[in-house]
Amino acid sequence: MATLSVKPSPRFQLPDWHTNSYLLSTNAERQRDASHQIRQEAQVLCNETNNQTIWDEHDNRTRLAERIDTVNRWKEMLDKCLTDLDAEIDALTQMKESAEQNLQAKNLPLDVAIECLTLRESRRDIDVVKDPVEEELHKEVEVTEATKKALQQKISQAFEKLCLLQEVRQQLNSDHRGKMETVDIDRGCFSLNLKSPNISLKINPTRVPNGSTTLQQWDDCSQFNKNRAEAEMKGAIELREAIALTIAKTNNELEAQRVATEFAFRKRLWEMEKVYRELKWQEKNTLEEIAELQEDIRHLEEDLRRKLQNLKLCHTRLETRTYRPNVELCRDQAQCGLTEEAQQLEATTAALKQKLAQAQDALDALYQHLARLQADIACKANSMLLDTKCMDTRRKLTMPAEKFVPEVDTFTRTTNRTLSPLKTCQLQLT
């Protein structure tokens, strides 16, 4: 016979069963309502965030574009500034080289002035005088050294200014390179989109890198570099103008001094030629006077010899008449006449001897003065030759070096051109 098997488990009451069913239905409806609310809120959030993301991306693309434009404007300004700076560096370098060439060219006037002073040290005796020519030559040396000093000062200033310009250029170039790299980076960022293959999540991308600056600091730095470059270029332009003015001023001063020195040379040569001609005229007259005096001395000597013969005759007669015998030895008219004749002849002979001595003294004095004249003429000829050589040397100042041919040989003192008779005589005396 079969038996009933009863599971040993708790038994719920029917109300509990109904309550459980009700609770399940109620919870299901509540969960569905909550899920629907969440779905609605999620849809609203998605719509809002999508719009916000789109606008944020659009705004940032606009900011990137504006930033690229801003950096590009600065880059273009720096480009122009660098171009102007390079042009100014080239212009100042050329002006500096021009000043250096002018400084080098000042060595020639200085060498010529010193050479002229050295040549004029070969003057002799009374011609070693501190004349206007020497004063002008010393002044020329002073002016040349002063111009060289002024040019050297400007060259030093140009060198310092070029160093500053190069330093500014390096800063501008560094700033310009930074702007170019920034534009490339921002353009790369601007070109990225959601479909770009190289986008990814990064670790802490919102961090502030070390060395970051504010926008105002960035703008101030670029403005400072630009302002400094413009200020240095303005100073370089003023310096170039000052160098050009110094070159023109020094050239004018040297030219004026050259003209003054050569005028003093020509005036001094004219004075010496005038004195030389006067001395040559005096020499000619002195030689003529010496010739006439020598002729007169010969006449005096002949007269003296004749008077001595007459005196011998008179003395012989007087001596012979002393041998007259006895009373015949009387002082007759013949004796008195012979005595007077002897006395007269002795007086005449003494006078002739005195005059002959005076004539000899005068002749010696003339010869001595002639020697002094000829020595002074030789000095004048030497001085004129030296000054002529100085004038010939000074032709280097107005003639290209390749065309310069000395008219007077410095070592042999010979001329390379046809000279006037006066100059030829000067050369013969030297």
SEGU-705166 format. One record per residue (C-alpha): x, y, z; residue number from 1. Coordinates in Angstrom, 2 decimals, always signed. Layout:
% SEGU-705166
X:Y:Z:NUM
...
***
This chain:
% SEGU-705166
+0.00:+0.00:+0.00:1
+1.42:+3.35:-0.95:2
+2.27:+6.00:+1.62:3
+2.37:+9.96:+1.29:4
+5.71:+11.51:+1.38:5
+5.73:+15.09:+2.89:6
+8.72:+17.40:+2.25:7
+10.06:+18.69:+5.45:8
+10.04:+22.49:+4.61:9
+8.24:+25.53:+6.02:10
+4.86:+26.32:+4.72:11
+3.87:+29.89:+3.73:12
+0.46:+31.24:+4.19:13
-1.68:+32.26:+1.24:14
-1.66:+35.94:+2.16:15
+2.11:+35.78:+2.11:16
+1.96:+34.37:-1.36:17
-0.31:+37.21:-2.55:18
+1.84:+39.80:-0.85:19
+4.95:+38.43:-2.53:20
+3.34:+38.60:-5.94:21
+2.19:+42.14:-5.36:22
+5.61:+43.21:-4.20:23
+7.26:+41.70:-7.27:24
+4.88:+43.54:-9.58:25
+5.25:+46.78:-7.73:26
+9.07:+46.57:-7.68:27
+9.14:+45.72:-11.37:28
+7.09:+48.81:-12.23:29
+9.27:+50.98:-9.96:30
+12.46:+49.66:-11.51:31
+11.09:+50.25:-15.00:32
+10.17:+53.83:-14.05:33
+13.64:+54.41:-12.60:34
+15.27:+52.92:-15.68:35
+13.11:+55.11:-17.92:36
+14.07:+58.19:-15.94:37
+17.72:+57.28:-16.18:38
+17.38:+56.71:-19.91:39
+15.75:+60.09:-20.33:40
+18.39:+61.82:-18.25:41
+21.16:+59.95:-20.11:42
+19.71:+61.04:-23.44:43
+19.51:+64.66:-22.26:44
+23.05:+64.44:-20.89:45
+24.34:+62.97:-24.13:46
+22.64:+65.68:-26.12:47
+23.97:+68.41:-23.83:48
+27.52:+67.00:-23.68:49
+27.58:+66.43:-27.41:50
+26.59:+70.02:-28.02:51
+29.05:+71.24:-25.37:52
+31.84:+69.10:-26.86:53
+31.09:+70.33:-30.37:54
+31.07:+73.95:-29.27:55
+34.17:+73.51:-27.10:56
+36.03:+71.91:-30.00:57
+34.79:+74.67:-32.31:58
+35.79:+77.40:-29.85:59
+39.23:+75.87:-29.36:60
+39.73:+75.52:-33.11:61
+38.84:+79.19:-33.38:62
+41.26:+80.03:-30.55:63
+43.96:+77.96:-32.25:64
+43.33:+79.77:-35.54:65
+43.45:+83.14:-33.80:66
+46.60:+82.12:-31.96:67
+48.19:+80.98:-35.22:68
+47.30:+84.36:-36.76:69
+48.74:+86.20:-33.77:70
+51.98:+84.22:-33.81:71
+52.15:+84.61:-37.60:72
+51.83:+88.39:-37.27:73
+54.65:+88.40:-34.75:74
+56.68:+86.09:-36.98:75
+56.18:+88.44:-39.92:76
+57.16:+91.43:-37.79:77
+60.25:+89.57:-36.65:78
+60.95:+88.61:-40.29:79
+60.88:+92.25:-41.30:80
+62.89:+93.23:-38.26:81
+65.50:+90.56:-39.05:82
+65.65:+91.72:-42.69:83
+66.12:+95.34:-41.61:84
+68.65:+94.26:-39.01:85
+70.66:+92.25:-41.56:86
+70.60:+95.22:-43.94:87
+71.77:+97.54:-41.17:88
+74.52:+95.11:-40.15:89
+75.71:+95.00:-43.78:90
+75.52:+98.80:-44.10:91
+77.40:+99.37:-40.83:92
+79.99:+96.74:-41.80:93
+80.56:+98.51:-45.12:94
+80.82:+101.86:-43.35:95
+83.28:+100.36:-40.86:96
+85.36:+98.96:-43.74:97
+85.25:+102.37:-45.42:98
+86.49:+103.98:-42.20:99
+89.26:+101.36:-41.94:100
+90.29:+102.07:-45.54:101
+90.32:+105.80:-44.79:102
+92.35:+105.12:-41.66:103
+94.81:+103.07:-43.71:104
+94.95:+105.85:-46.30:105
+95.94:+108.34:-43.59:106
+99.28:+106.55:-43.26:107
+100.41:+108.02:-46.59:108
+100.00:+111.72:-45.60:109
+101.67:+110.98:-42.28:110
+104.59:+109.18:-43.97:111
+104.93:+111.97:-46.54:112
+104.93:+114.69:-43.87:113
+107.53:+112.81:-41.80:114
+109.61:+112.18:-44.93:115
+109.49:+115.89:-45.77:116
+110.54:+116.80:-42.23:117
+113.37:+114.26:-42.45:118
+114.51:+115.61:-45.82:119
+114.52:+119.18:-44.54:120
+116.79:+118.11:-41.68:121
+119.51:+117.96:-44.37:122
+119.48:+121.75:-44.69:123
+122.75:+123.40:-43.76:124
+123.97:+126.41:-41.79:125
+121.66:+129.41:-41.74:126
+119.01:+127.59:-43.78:127
+118.25:+125.38:-40.78:128
+115.46:+127.75:-39.80:129
+112.03:+127.17:-38.30:130
+110.10:+128.58:-41.22:131
+106.35:+128.42:-42.00:132
+106.93:+125.24:-44.02:133
+108.22:+123.40:-40.97:134
+105.35:+124.72:-38.87:135
+102.82:+123.57:-41.47:136
+104.48:+120.16:-41.73:137
+104.36:+119.70:-37.95:138
+100.73:+120.86:-38.03:139
+100.07:+118.36:-40.82:140
+101.49:+115.57:-38.66:141
+99.29:+116.69:-35.76:142
+96.17:+116.94:-37.95:143
+96.86:+113.51:-39.49:144
+97.34:+111.88:-36.10:145
+94.17:+113.59:-34.82:146
+92.17:+112.33:-37.82:147
+93.55:+108.82:-37.34:148
+92.55:+108.94:-33.69:149
+89.03:+110.14:-34.57:150
+88.63:+107.42:-37.21:151
+89.97:+104.74:-34.87:152
+87.46:+105.83:-32.25:153
+84.61:+105.55:-34.75:154
+85.86:+102.15:-35.88:155
+85.88:+100.93:-32.28:156
+82.36:+102.26:-31.78:157
+81.24:+100.53:-34.99:158
+82.78:+97.25:-33.78:159
+80.97:+97.51:-30.46:160
+77.72:+98.39:-32.21:161
+78.11:+95.43:-34.57:162
+78.58:+93.14:-31.56:163
+75.35:+94.50:-30.05:164
+73.52:+94.10:-33.37:165
+74.72:+90.51:-33.67:166
+73.56:+89.86:-30.11:167
+70.14:+91.38:-30.88:168
+69.99:+89.39:-34.11:169
+70.67:+86.19:-32.19:170
+67.83:+86.98:-29.79:171
+65.48:+87.86:-32.64:172
+66.50:+84.75:-34.53:173
+65.86:+82.60:-31.46:174
+62.46:+84.27:-30.96:175
+61.70:+83.84:-34.67:176
+62.59:+80.14:-34.59:177
+60.34:+79.73:-31.52:178
+57.50:+81.43:-33.35:179
+57.98:+79.17:-36.37:180
+58.00:+76.03:-34.22:181
+54.93:+77.29:-32.37:182
+53.09:+77.93:-35.63:183
+53.99:+74.45:-36.88:184
+52.81:+72.87:-33.61:185
+49.57:+74.87:-33.50:186
+48.88:+74.17:-37.17:187
+49.37:+70.49:-36.43:188
+46.92:+70.76:-33.54:189
+44.49:+72.72:-35.74:190
+44.58:+70.01:-38.40:191
+43.69:+67.20:-35.94:192
+40.12:+65.87:-35.90:193
+38.21:+62.91:-34.52:194
+39.26:+60.75:-37.44:195
+42.96:+61.51:-37.13:196
+44.94:+58.28:-36.62:197
+47.47:+59.74:-34.19:198
+45.16:+60.89:-31.40:199
+45.29:+59.09:-28.05:200
+44.86:+59.57:-24.35:201
+47.82:+61.13:-22.59:202
+48.99:+61.07:-19.02:203
+48.14:+64.32:-17.24:204
+47.91:+66.48:-20.37:205
+46.55:+69.45:-18.39:206
+49.75:+69.87:-16.39:207
+51.58:+73.22:-16.53:208
+55.12:+72.56:-17.91:209
+58.09:+74.11:-16.18:210
+59.11:+77.44:-17.75:211
+55.60:+78.29:-18.86:212
+54.83:+82.00:-19.20:213
+51.71:+84.07:-19.21:214
+50.34:+85.59:-22.40:215
+51.40:+89.05:-21.21:216
+54.94:+87.84:-20.50:217
+55.07:+86.25:-23.97:218
+53.89:+89.46:-25.63:219
+56.24:+91.61:-23.52:220
+59.22:+89.42:-24.42:221
+58.57:+89.68:-28.17:222
+57.87:+93.41:-27.90:223
+61.08:+93.91:-25.91:224
+63.14:+92.09:-28.54:225
+61.52:+94.12:-31.32:226
+61.95:+97.42:-29.49:227
+65.56:+96.66:-28.63:228
+66.33:+95.75:-32.24:229
+64.73:+98.98:-33.48:230
+66.62:+101.00:-30.88:231
+69.94:+99.38:-31.82:232
+69.23:+99.93:-35.52:233
+68.44:+103.58:-34.84:234
+71.72:+103.89:-32.96:235
+73.54:+102.14:-35.82:236
+72.03:+104.57:-38.36:237
+73.17:+107.52:-36.25:238
+76.62:+105.94:-35.90:239
+76.85:+105.42:-39.68:240
+75.98:+109.06:-40.22:241
+78.57:+110.08:-37.63:242
+81.23:+107.88:-39.30:243
+80.40:+109.34:-42.74:244
+80.61:+112.84:-41.26:245
+83.93:+112.01:-39.57:246
+85.36:+110.61:-42.82:247
+84.28:+113.71:-44.77:248
+85.50:+116.05:-42.01:249
+88.89:+114.38:-41.68:250
+89.36:+114.31:-45.45:251
+88.48:+118.02:-45.66:252
+90.84:+118.86:-42.79:253
+93.68:+116.91:-44.39:254
+93.01:+118.46:-47.79:255
+92.94:+121.95:-46.31:256
+96.18:+121.26:-44.45:257
+97.76:+119.80:-47.60:258
+96.86:+122.94:-49.54:259
+98.23:+125.16:-46.75:260
+101.46:+123.15:-46.54:261
+102.04:+123.19:-50.29:262
+101.29:+126.91:-50.41:263
+103.92:+127.40:-47.70:264
+106.33:+125.26:-49.76:265
+105.71:+127.29:-52.92:266
+106.06:+130.56:-51.06:267
+109.26:+129.40:-49.38:268
+110.66:+128.18:-52.71:269
+109.80:+131.53:-54.26:270
+111.57:+133.34:-51.40:271
+114.63:+131.11:-51.69:272
+114.76:+131.46:-55.48:273
+114.53:+135.24:-55.05:274
+117.37:+135.20:-52.52:275
+119.27:+132.73:-54.71:276
+119.03:+135.05:-57.71:277
+120.10:+137.98:-55.55:278
+123.09:+136.03:-54.24:279
+124.03:+134.92:-57.74:280
+123.85:+138.56:-58.87:281
+126.03:+139.55:-55.90:282
+128.42:+136.72:-56.75:283
+128.63:+137.92:-60.35:284
+129.28:+141.51:-59.27:285
+131.79:+140.36:-56.66:286
+133.66:+138.32:-59.27:287
+133.67:+141.32:-61.58:288
+134.90:+143.54:-58.75:289
+137.59:+140.99:-57.90:290
+138.71:+140.95:-61.54:291
+138.82:+144.75:-61.66:292
+140.60:+144.92:-58.33:293
+143.14:+142.35:-59.44:294
+143.72:+144.41:-62.58:295
+144.17:+147.54:-60.45:296
+146.57:+145.65:-58.18:297
+148.61:+144.64:-61.21:298
+148.68:+148.30:-62.28:299
+149.69:+149.35:-58.79:300
+152.44:+146.76:-58.72:301
+153.66:+147.90:-62.14:302
+153.55:+151.54:-60.99:303
+155.37:+150.55:-57.83:304
+158.02:+148.75:-59.87:305
+158.42:+151.79:-62.12:306
+158.63:+154.07:-59.10:307
+161.28:+151.80:-57.62:308
+163.24:+152.04:-60.85:309
+162.91:+155.81:-60.75:310
+163.94:+155.80:-57.10:311
+166.92:+153.60:-57.90:312
+167.89:+156.05:-60.65:313
+167.52:+158.99:-58.31:314
+169.42:+157.24:-55.49:315
+172.17:+156.25:-57.93:316
+172.54:+159.84:-59.14:317
+172.60:+161.20:-55.63:318
+175.12:+158.59:-54.51:319
+177.28:+159.11:-57.55:320
+177.35:+162.91:-57.03:321
+178.70:+162.42:-53.53:322
+181.98:+161.49:-55.19:323
+182.46:+164.97:-56.65:324
+185.87:+166.36:-55.63:325
+186.48:+169.15:-53.12:326
+184.52:+172.28:-53.61:327
+182.55:+170.73:-56.41:328
+180.62:+168.85:-53.74:329
+178.08:+171.61:-53.43:330
+174.33:+171.54:-52.99:331
+173.41:+172.91:-56.33:332
+170.07:+173.00:-57.96:333
+170.59:+169.54:-59.41:334
+171.40:+168.22:-55.95:335
+168.30:+169.84:-54.51:336
+166.18:+168.64:-57.36:337
+167.42:+165.08:-57.00:338
+166.85:+165.24:-53.25:339
+163.31:+166.47:-53.74:340
+162.76:+163.83:-56.41:341
+164.03:+161.11:-54.06:342
+161.82:+162.32:-51.26:343
+158.86:+162.54:-53.63:344
+159.52:+159.06:-54.98:345
+159.86:+157.62:-51.48:346
+156.57:+159.22:-50.49:347
+154.93:+158.03:-53.69:348
+156.32:+154.51:-53.18:349
+155.07:+154.44:-49.59:350
+151.66:+155.65:-50.75:351
+151.59:+153.03:-53.50:352
+152.63:+150.31:-51.06:353
+149.94:+151.41:-48.65:354
+147.35:+151.49:-51.39:355
+148.58:+148.12:-52.65:356
+148.24:+146.70:-49.16:357
+144.76:+148.15:-48.91:358
+143.91:+146.67:-52.30:359
+145.26:+143.28:-51.19:360
+143.18:+143.48:-48.01:361
+140.14:+144.45:-50.06:362
+140.83:+141.55:-52.42:363
+141.14:+139.15:-49.49:364
+137.90:+140.52:-48.06:365
+136.22:+140.10:-51.44:366
+137.48:+136.52:-51.70:367
+136.27:+135.77:-48.18:368
+132.88:+137.30:-48.87:369
+132.75:+135.46:-52.21:370
+133.37:+132.21:-50.35:371
+130.56:+133.09:-47.95:372
+128.33:+133.99:-50.89:373
+129.11:+130.74:-52.67:374
+128.62:+128.75:-49.47:375
+125.26:+130.44:-48.93:376
+124.37:+129.89:-52.58:377
+125.21:+126.20:-52.13:378
+123.02:+126.15:-49.00:379
+120.18:+127.83:-50.86:380
+120.55:+125.44:-53.79:381
+120.58:+122.49:-51.38:382
+117.53:+123.84:-49.55:383
+115.67:+124.45:-52.81:384
+116.55:+120.96:-54.00:385
+115.31:+119.47:-50.73:386
+112.06:+121.44:-50.88:387
+111.66:+120.52:-54.55:388
+112.10:+116.87:-53.58:389
+109.53:+117.41:-50.84:390
+107.08:+118.86:-53.35:391
+107.81:+115.95:-55.67:392
+107.21:+113.50:-52.83:393
+103.96:+115.24:-51.97:394
+102.63:+114.46:-55.44:395
+101.85:+111.02:-53.99:396
+98.99:+112.67:-52.10:397
+97.18:+113.66:-55.31:398
+98.31:+110.95:-57.70:399
+97.57:+107.22:-57.74:400
+100.52:+105.15:-56.54:401
+100.74:+103.18:-59.80:402
+101.13:+106.41:-61.80:403
+103.62:+108.11:-59.50:404
+107.12:+108.57:-60.97:405
+109.58:+110.66:-58.91:406
+110.80:+113.73:-60.77:407
+113.90:+113.90:-58.54:408
+115.92:+110.82:-57.60:409
+116.07:+110.66:-53.82:410
+119.42:+108.90:-53.65:411
+121.45:+110.28:-56.55:412
+119.76:+113.68:-56.51:413
+119.31:+113.56:-60.25:414
+116.25:+114.77:-62.07:415
+114.01:+112.71:-64.26:416
+112.79:+115.69:-66.28:417
+114.16:+118.75:-68.01:418
+114.94:+121.47:-65.47:419
+115.22:+125.21:-65.83:420
+118.74:+126.71:-65.91:421
+118.24:+127.82:-62.31:422
+117.43:+124.29:-61.16:423
+120.29:+122.88:-63.24:424
+122.68:+125.29:-61.54:425
+121.31:+124.21:-58.17:426
+122.01:+120.58:-58.98:427
+125.52:+121.40:-60.20:428
+126.30:+123.22:-56.98:429
+125.15:+120.27:-54.92:430
***
